[in-house]
């Protein structure tokens, strides 16, 4: 999306900048571009080894209706991973509504 062009350009020169990735992903999510946000979170994880990015990807895949894909990512995270319980609860609610 055009509003995110600045993030894309910045990430070209700073591909391992976790904070920049999180800001980009958050911007996409605020615009309810769930698929784009999930894809960006997966791209970020490939460049920055931070499992929080997998949690973001799982959350956004769930919001996009990609329930099985989201569940696979949730399953890779430890049960006590910070934020997982809350995110997975919402995921379960969305899965039942699907």
PAZAPA-4460 file (N, C-alpha, C; in steps of 0.05 Angstrom, whole numbers, plus 32768, in hexadecimal, padded with zeros to 4 digits):
% residues 98
    n_x    n_y    n_z   ca_x   ca_y   ca_z    c_x    c_y    c_z   seq   type   mol
   8010   7FE8   8000   8000   8000   8000   8011   8019   8000     1      X     A
   8007   802E   7FF4   8017   8046   7FF1   801F   8053   800C     2      X     A
   800E   8051   8020   8014   805D   803A   802C   8050   8047     3      X     A
   8032   8037   803F   8049   8028   804C   8062   802A   803B     4      X     A
   8062   8039   8026   8079   803A   8014   8093   8043   8023     5      X     A
   8091   8055   8035   80A8   805E   8045   80B4   8048   8055     6      X     A
   80A3   8036   8060   80AE   801F   806F   80BD   800D   805C     7      X     A
   80B1   8007   8045   80BE   7FF5   8032   80D9   7FFF   802A     8      X     A
   80DA   8019   8024   80F4   8025   801C   8108   8024   8033     9      X     A
   8100   802A   804B   8112   8029   8062   811C   800D   8067    10      X     A
   810A   7FF9   8064   8112   7FDD   8069   8126   7FD3   8054    11      X     A
   8126   7FDF   803C   8139   7FD7   8028   8156   7FDC   8032    12      X     A
   8159   7FF2   8041   8174   7FF9   804A   8179   7FEF   8067    13      X     A
   8163   7FE8   8075   8166   7FDE   8091   8155   7FC5   8095    14      X     A
   815C   7FAF   8086   814B   7F97   8087   814B   7F88   80A2    15      X     A
   815E   7F8E   80B3   815F   7F80   80CD   8156   7F91   80E4    16      X     A
   8148   7FA7   80DE   813F   7FBA   80F2   8124   7FB1   80FD    17      X     A
   8125   7FA3   8114   810C   7F97   811F   80F7   7FAC   8125    18      X     A
   80FF   7FC3   8130   80EC   7FD8   8136   80DE   7FE3   811E    19      X     A
   80ED   7FE6   8108   80E2   7FEF   80EF   80CE   7FDB   80E4    20      X     A
   80D5   7FC1   80E6   80C2   7FAC   80DD   80A8   7FAD   80ED    21      X     A
   80AB   7FB0   8108   8093   7FB0   8119   8082   7FC8   8112    22      X     A
   808D   7FDF   810D   807E   7FF6   8106   806F   7FF2   80EB    23      X     A
   807D   7FE6   80D8   8071   7FE0   80BE   805A   7FCD   80C1    24      X     A
   805E   7FB7   80D0   8049   7FA3   80D4   8032   7FB0   80E2    25      X     A
   8037   7FC0   80F6   8022   7FCD   8105   8011   7FE0   80F4    26      X     A
   801F   7FEE   80E2   8011   8000   80D0   7FFE   7FF0   80BD    27      X     A
   8007   7FDA   80B3   7FF7   7FC9   80A2   7FDF   7FBE   80B2    28      X     A
   7FE4   7FB6   80CA   7FCE   7FAB   80DB   7FB9   7FC0   80E2    29      X     A
   7FC3   7FD8   80E8   7FB0   7FEE   80EE   7F9E   7FF4   80D6    30      X     A
   7FA8   7FEF   80BE   7F98   7FF3   80A6   7F87   7FDA   80A0    31      X     A
   7F88   7FC6   80B1   7F7B   7FAD   80AE   7F83   7F9E   8095    32      X     A
   7F9C   7FA1   808E   7FA8   7F92   8077   7FB5   7F7A   8083    33      X     A
   7FA4   7F67   808C   7FAE   7F50   809C   7FC1   7F3E   808D    34      X     A
   7FBB   7F38   8074   7FCD   7F27   8065   7FE8   7F34   8060    35      X     A
   7FE8   7F4D   8059   8001   7F5C   8055   8011   7F5D   806F    36      X     A
   8003   7F62   8085   8010   7F63   809F   801D   7F48   80A7    37      X     A
   800E   7F33   80A2   8018   7F18   80A8   8031   7F11   8096    38      X     A
   802F   7F18   807D   8046   7F13   806B   805E   7F23   8073    39      X     A
   8059   7F3C   807B   806F   7F4D   8084   807C   7F42   809D    40      X     A
   806C   7F38   80AF   8076   7F2C   80C8   8087   7F14   80C2    41      X     A
   807F   7F03   80AF   808F   7EEC   80A8   80A9   7EF5   809B    42      X     A
   80A8   7F09   808A   80C0   7F14   807D   80D3   7F1E   8093    43      X     A
   80C8   7F2C   80A6   80D8   7F38   80BB   80E6   7F21   80CB    44      X     A
   80D7   7F0C   80D1   80E3   7EF6   80E1   80FA   7EE9   80D1    45      X     A
   80F8   7EE8   80B7   810D   7EDD   80A7   8127   7EEE   80A9    46      X     A
   8124   7F07   80AF   813B   7F19   80B0   8144   7F1F   80CD    47      X     A
   8131   7F1D   80E0   8136   7F23   80FC   812C   7F0C   810C    48      X     A
   813D   7EFD   8118   8135   7EE5   8127   8129   7EED   8142    49      X     A
   810F   7EF5   8140   8101   7EFD   8158   80E5   7EEF   8157    50      X     A
   80E0   7EDD   816A   80C7   7ECE   8169   80AE   7EE0   816C    51      X     A
   80B1   7EF8   8177   809B   7F0A   8179   808F   7F0F   815D    52      X     A
   80A0   7F0F   8149   8097   7F14   812E   8086   7EFC   8124    53      X     A
   808C   7EE4   812E   807B   7ECD   8127   805F   7ED0   8134    54      X     A
   805F   7EDB   814C   8045   7EE0   815A   8035   7EF4   814A    55      X     A
   8042   7F09   8140   8034   7F1C   8130   8029   7F0F   8116    56      X     A
   803A   7EFF   8109   8031   7EF1   80F1   8019   7EE0   80F7    57      X     A
   801A   7ED0   810C   8004   7EBE   8113   7FEA   7ECF   8118    58      X     A
   7FED   7EE4   8127   7FD6   7EF5   812D   7FCA   7F00   8114    59      X     A
   7FDA   7F0A   8102   7FCF   7F16   80EA   7FC5   7F02   80D6    60      X     A
   7FD1   7EEA   80D4   7FC5   7ED5   80C4   7FAA   7ECE   80CE    61      X     A
   7FA7   7ECC   80E8   7F8D   7EC6   80F4   7F79   7EDB   80ED    62      X     A
   7F80   7EF4   80EF   7F6E   7F0A   80E8   7F66   7F09   80CA    63      X     A
   7F79   7EFF   80BA   7F74   7EFD   809D   7F62   7EE5   8096    64      X     A
   7F5C   7ED4   80AB   7F4C   7EBD   80A6   7F5B   7EA4   809E    65      X     A
   7F76   7EA6   809F   7F87   7E8F   8099   7F8C   7E80   80B3    66      X     A
   7F78   7E72   80BC   7F78   7E66   80D7   7F8D   7E50   80D9    67      X     A
   7F8E   7E3E   80C7   7FA2   7E28   80C8   7FBF   7E33   80C7    68      X     A
   7FC3   7E46   80B6   7FDE   7E52   80B3   7FE6   7E60   80CD    69      X     A
   7FD3   7E6E   80D9   7FD8   7E7C   80F3   7FDE   7E67   8108    70      X     A
   7FCF   7E52   8109   7FD2   7E3E   811E   7FEE   7E31   811D    71      X     A
   7FF8   7E2C   8105   8012   7E20   8102   8027   7E33   810E    72      X     A
   8024   7E4D   810B   8037   7E5F   8117   8034   7E60   8135    73      X     A
   801B   7E61   813F   8017   7E61   815C   8024   7E48   8168    74      X     A
   8022   7E31   815A   802D   7E18   8164   804B   7E18   8166    75      X     A
   8059   7E2A   8158   8076   7E2B   8159   8080   7E3B   8172    76      X     A
   806E   7E49   817E   8075   7E5A   8195   8072   7E4B   81AF    77      X     A
   8083   7E4F   81C3   807F   7E43   81DD   8064   7E4B   81E9    78      X     A
   8058   7E3A   81F8   803E   7E40   8204   803E   7E58   8216    79      X     A
   8055   7E5E   8222   8057   7E75   8234   8063   7E8D   8227    80      X     A
   8064   7E8D   820D   8070   7EA4   81FE   805F   7EBD   8204    81      X     A
   806B   7ED3   820B   805C   7EEC   8211   8049   7EF4   81FB    82      X     A
   8030   7EF7   8201   801C   7F00   81EE   800E   7EEA   81DF    83      X     A
   8019   7ED1   81E0   800D   7EBB   81D1   7FF1   7EB4   81DB    84      X     A
   7FEE   7EB2   81F5   7FD4   7EA9   8200   7FBD   7EBC   81F6    85      X     A
   7FC2   7ED5   81F9   7FAD   7EE9   81F1   7FA8   7EE8   81D3    86      X     A
   7FBD   7EE7   81C3   7FBB   7EE6   81A6   7FAD   7ECC   819D    87      X     A
   7FB4   7EB6   81AA   7FA9   7E9D   81A1   7F8C   7E9A   81AA    88      X     A
   7F84   7EA7   81C0   7F68   7EA8   81C8   7F57   7EB5   81B2    89      X     A
   7F61   7ECC   81A9   7F53   7EDA   8194   7F52   7EC9   817A    90      X     A
   7F68   7EBC   8175   7F6A   7EAA   815E   7F54   7E94   815F    91      X     A
   7F51   7E89   8177   7F3C   7E74   817A   7F20   7E7F   8176    92      X     A
   7F1B   7E97   817F   7F01   7EA4   817A   7EFD   7EA8   815D    93      X     A
   7F11   7EB2   814F   7F0F   7EB6   8132   7F0B   7E9B   8123    94      X     A
   7F19   7E87   812C   7F17   7E6C   8120   7EFA   7E62   8122    95      X     A
   7EED   7E66   8138   7ED2   7E5C   813C   7EBE   7E6C   812B    96      X     A
   7EC4   7E85   8126   7EB3   7E96   8116   7EB6   7E90   80F8    97      X     A
   7ECC   7E83   80F1   7ED2   7E7E   80D5   7EC0   7E69   80C9    98      X     A
***
